[in-house]
Amino acid sequence: MKPTTLTALALTLLMFLMVLLAAFVFVFQGQVSLRRSLTEEKQTVDAIKQEQAALELNHSALQEDATRMFYERATAASENVVLTEQLANTDEQLATLEAESTLLSQSRDEVEEERDFYKLSGPLVKIIEPQSLTGVNLGEELAIVIIASDVVGVEAITISINNQLLDTPPIISDQVVTLEQKWIPESAGQKRITVRAVNKDNVTSRQSAEVIVLVRTPTPQSTPTARATDTATPEPSPTP
């Protein structure tokens, strides 16, 4: 093998490793961002719970004030007008606090729904190779390279060609998993490769990864045929 061929092969392998590393970094950054978002959401939920507890205490205190003012109004008729105004103000404050409490409850429910959405959204999956619209000859081996990630942990990866599952080897469960699957197309035409992943909670990827591969029939090479050449017929020499 020539040195240039070895150099090209080494550069190809290096580029492939760089692509895998970039994909790993991309997925890892996504996981870090997701964890940070979940942490911030948890902190927000805790803060909302504390605010709601404070509002409930204020609500109870205001109710106690309203009760006390009611008895004061019964025992002091001269202060009836003042107490009535105070009760009206208290009712308005209670209505405001109840409205704020309702909004906080709605916000808490939205935060919990969003947290459940991230938890149940399933693993993220991406097809590194091949690229979409890649061409391959019929009967030629094609490497399918996949990377999947999940906070809970990726448990399995499924690959299907035009909705027909391939036999994939078992994987070692981890938060980030890379899989390379060999595939030899048995018929020509457009093939859709679909990949999904399943995490340890048996939650399947909500969004699958797909690419289109164009399987072509190789054109047979024509065999050159020998052409007949004209041979000149010698003229008979005159008889002496």
Secondary structure in CASP SS format (residue, H / E / C, confidence):
PFRMAT SS
TARGET T0000
AUTHOR 0000-0000-0000
METHOD secondary structure of the structure
MODEL  1
M C 1.00
K C 1.00
P H 1.00
T H 1.00
T H 1.00
L H 1.00
T H 1.00
A H 1.00
L H 1.00
A H 1.00
L H 1.00
T H 1.00
L H 1.00
L H 1.00
M H 1.00
F H 1.00
L H 1.00
M H 1.00
V H 1.00
L H 1.00
L H 1.00
A H 1.00
A H 1.00
F H 1.00
V H 1.00
F H 1.00
V H 1.00
F H 1.00
Q H 1.00
G H 1.00
Q H 1.00
V H 1.00
S H 1.00
L H 1.00
R H 1.00
R H 1.00
S H 1.00
L H 1.00
T H 1.00
E H 1.00
E H 1.00
K H 1.00
Q H 1.00
T H 1.00
V H 1.00
D H 1.00
A H 1.00
I H 1.00
K H 1.00
Q H 1.00
E H 1.00
Q H 1.00
A H 1.00
A H 1.00
L H 1.00
E H 1.00
L H 1.00
N H 1.00
H H 1.00
S H 1.00
A H 1.00
L H 1.00
Q H 1.00
E H 1.00
D H 1.00
A H 1.00
T H 1.00
R H 1.00
M H 1.00
F H 1.00
Y H 1.00
E H 1.00
R H 1.00
A H 1.00
T H 1.00
A C 1.00
A H 1.00
S H 1.00
E H 1.00
N H 1.00
V H 1.00
V H 1.00
L H 1.00
T H 1.00
E H 1.00
Q H 1.00
L H 1.00
A H 1.00
N H 1.00
T H 1.00
D H 1.00
E H 1.00
Q H 1.00
L H 1.00
A H 1.00
T H 1.00
L H 1.00
E H 1.00
A H 1.00
E H 1.00
S H 1.00
T H 1.00
L H 1.00
L H 1.00
S H 1.00
Q H 1.00
S H 1.00
R H 1.00
D H 1.00
E H 1.00
V H 1.00
E H 1.00
E H 1.00
E H 1.00
R H 1.00
D H 1.00
F H 1.00
Y H 1.00
K H 1.00
L H 1.00
S C 1.00
G C 1.00
P C 1.00
L E 1.00
V E 1.00
K E 1.00
I E 1.00
I E 1.00
E E 1.00
P C 1.00
Q C 1.00
S C 1.00
L C 1.00
T E 1.00
G E 1.00
V E 1.00
N E 1.00
L C 1.00
G C 1.00
E C 1.00
E C 1.00
L E 1.00
A E 1.00
I E 1.00
V E 1.00
I E 1.00
I E 1.00
A E 1.00
S E 1.00
D E 1.00
V E 1.00
V E 1.00
G E 1.00
V E 1.00
E E 1.00
A E 1.00
I E 1.00
T E 1.00
I E 1.00
S E 1.00
I E 1.00
N C 1.00
N C 1.00
Q E 1.00
L E 1.00
L C 1.00
D C 1.00
T C 1.00
P C 1.00
P C 1.00
I C 1.00
I C 1.00
S C 1.00
D E 1.00
Q E 1.00
V E 1.00
V E 1.00
T E 1.00
L E 1.00
E E 1.00
Q E 1.00
K E 1.00
W E 1.00
I C 1.00
P C 1.00
E C 1.00
S C 1.00
A C 1.00
G E 1.00
Q E 1.00
K E 1.00
R E 1.00
I E 1.00
T E 1.00
V E 1.00
R E 1.00
A E 1.00
V E 1.00
N E 1.00
K C 1.00
D C 1.00
N C 1.00
V C 1.00
T E 1.00
S C 1.00
R C 1.00
Q C 1.00
S C 1.00
A E 1.00
E E 1.00
V E 1.00
I E 1.00
V E 1.00
L E 1.00
V E 1.00
R E 1.00
T C 1.00
P C 1.00
T C 1.00
P C 1.00
Q C 1.00
S C 1.00
T C 1.00
P C 1.00
T C 1.00
A C 1.00
R C 1.00
A C 1.00
T C 1.00
D C 1.00
T C 1.00
A C 1.00
T C 1.00
P C 1.00
E C 1.00
P C 1.00
S C 1.00
P C 1.00
T C 1.00
P C 1.00
END
